[in-house]
Amino acid sequence: MVAQKKQRVLVVGCGCLGKWMAAHFSKGTQVFCYESNKGIVRSVTRKGLFLIENQQKQRARVSITDRLERYSGCFFDLIIFSTKCFDVLKAIKQVSKHVKADGVLFLQNGSFPLDQAKKAFKGSSIFRGVTTSAITSRGDAGAEVFFHGKLYWGSYGKPLKSGFDLSRALKSAGIDAREASDYRGALWAKLIFSAVMNPLPLLTVADYSILQKDDKVYSFVTQAIDEGKKVARARGITLAFDPMTIVRKLRRGKLGQFHHKGSMYYDFIEGRRTELNDITGELVQCARRAGIMAPALETIYTLTAAKEAGRL
């Protein structure tokens, strides 16, 4: 019997989310990573990539480089883009020059024109997804899962008949995933959640457990998310999940002592560019274009932008 050839997956962007995806897929596929941060590349090459999940440390065997030329001419079954939203279009242009794939999955919190991805990866099935899991960094080589959520995804256009079976791949990788009939429902549910929750630790100088302690903060968060839902309804989008579900669980203490502060907070304190404009700013602009009053969202965006400006 001829052994079945292992599938090949390329992860573009080896931050927290990229490490999580790479670690899961490494169990049954050949995983290759591209990361522009040379420190991460050196660390993963030297120590090996690891993931802490369910209080267990798992090592993952991956190949990683900061030079895309190393993969020139390669064909992958799946490419996963886990870069920041403001970097994704540049990454698409760079990666598509060197490699091809059956399927391409984008896992960004904000929005960007997917038609550019379709043009760049002709002949590939394009997928758009988001995850509600909370993942944080454990040095350059590792990541830790704080909260196990789901990965919601959908197809951009009709998947090719010969394209990648993403549903089966995610299941094989041990990822709890749900396919949405309209990818926008998944994108917008996470966009609303992130637009409100990502800046919150910057504004309150506290972690997410503040939702258990402060009634006014919880009420304000509820108002902001309701405003985001109104914008989604105005655009004819049915959300794949209710953004308030996780917030209510945090409020009731069902996620334990959740002391996570989100990626935007850590990007800010470490002097990196945040996704404020791509997430909260995008939702605020959509509300304005739809003629919907969104005072809570406007407040979050304005105050966080002022805090960022004060850092410059």
Summary of the structure (lengths in Angstrom):
residues: 312
radius of gyration: 19.2
end to end distance: 62.6
largest distance: 65.2
contacts: 1044
relative contact order: 0.12
helix: 45%
strand: 20%
